[in-house]
Amino acid sequence: MKSISKEDNISTRLIKDIKTILDSARGQAATAVNTAMLNAYWKIGERIVMEEQGGKLRAEYGTASLKELSEQLTRELGKGFSPRNLRNYRQFFILFPDWAIWNARVPNLTWTHIRTLLRVNDKNAREWYLNEASSQM
């Protein structure tokens, strides 16, 4: 049987500790990025509702404005601003109008979770799914 030298033992522990430190940092970074992006999507939705729609749930001039906004944003910023995404951002704001309360309740959800929740029409069912998804993370 091969004996483990003190140097091998230190190296093994050191590598394990460094991996743990990096894994933790990567998890914290991913969480921070997720929170920042959800905040950005919510704010985009808020801007669309407040600025483009005058605070109303639907713009009086229909979806043509979202198409135009999508084209301009895509030209200037690249992918991620299709009319469908803009509708999702808008719906995110409409369904969850208080970002601070919402984010404090379920800070661990991702945009994928949110997009799924946006398709649930019943408020009580949406709340149930919201809490279930958050508790399973």
PyMOL commands that set and color helices and strands:
alter all, ss='L'
color gray80, all
select helices_A, chain A and resi 6-52+64-77+83-95+99-105+111-118+123-135
alter helices_A, ss='H'
color red, helices_A
deselect
rebuild
show_as cartoon
